[in-house]
Amino acid sequence: MLIQIFLLNPIGFILSSSLMFTSVASGFRTLPSEARAKRLGIDFLIGTALSLVTYFGFTKGLGLNLPKGILPF
């Protein structure tokens, strides 16, 4: 959570939330290390999709400002 707070302004809400989702999902995973490594990419894509929905829901739907970071949204 602290890493996301520190990364929120430099890289933006979407990427920092995607990294947080990936790290939490990997922490709860009970697979062997070979299968876990294959799932990191899938977890990152799912985290990015959830972060995009959340970002646009808050910015467009509620009119709140979240940090853009390096993405052009």
C-alpha positions in Angstrom: 0.0 0.0 0.0 2.9 2.4 0.8 4.5 1.7 -2.6 1.2 2.6 -4.3 1.0 5.8 -2.4 4.6 6.8 -3.4 4.0 5.7 -7.1 0.6 7.4 -7.4 1.9 10.8 -8.7 4.9 9.7 -10.8 3.3 6.8 -12.7 -0.4 7.5 -12.2 -3.4 5.8 -10.7 -3.8 3.1 -13.4 -0.3 1.7 -13.3 0.2 1.9 -9.6 -3.1 0.2 -9.0 -2.2 -2.5 -11.5 1.0 -3.1 -9.7 -0.7 -3.3 -6.4 -3.3 -5.8 -7.7 -0.6 -8.0 -9.2 1.4 -8.0 -6.0 -1.6 -8.9 -3.8 -2.8 -11.6 -6.2 0.7 -13.1 -6.3 0.9 -13.0 -2.5 -2.3 -15.0 -2.2 -1.4 -17.5 -4.9 -0.6 -21.0 -3.6 0.8 -22.4 -6.9 4.3 -23.7 -7.5 6.8 -21.0 -8.6 6.7 -22.0 -12.3 3.0 -21.6 -12.6 3.0 -18.5 -10.5 5.4 -16.8 -12.9 3.1 -17.5 -15.8 0.2 -16.0 -13.9 1.9 -12.6 -13.2 1.1 -11.3 -16.7 -2.5 -12.4 -16.5 -2.8 -10.8 -13.1 -1.3 -7.6 -14.4 -3.8 -7.5 -17.3 -6.7 -8.1 -15.0 -5.4 -5.4 -12.6 -5.1 -3.0 -15.5 -8.6 -3.6 -16.6 -10.0 -3.1 -13.1 -7.9 0.0 -12.7 -9.2 1.5 -16.0 -12.8 0.9 -15.0 -12.2 2.5 -11.6 -10.3 5.4 -13.1 -12.9 6.3 -15.7 -15.7 5.6 -13.2 -14.2 8.2 -10.8 -13.0 10.7 -13.3 -15.9 10.7 -15.8 -18.7 9.4 -13.6 -18.1 11.2 -10.4 -16.0 14.1 -11.7 -13.1 13.4 -9.3 -9.5 14.0 -10.3 -7.1 11.1 -10.1 -3.4 11.3 -11.0 -2.8 10.6 -14.7 0.9 9.9 -14.4 2.6 8.9 -17.7 -0.5 7.8 -19.5 -2.2 10.3 -21.8 -5.7 9.9 -20.4 
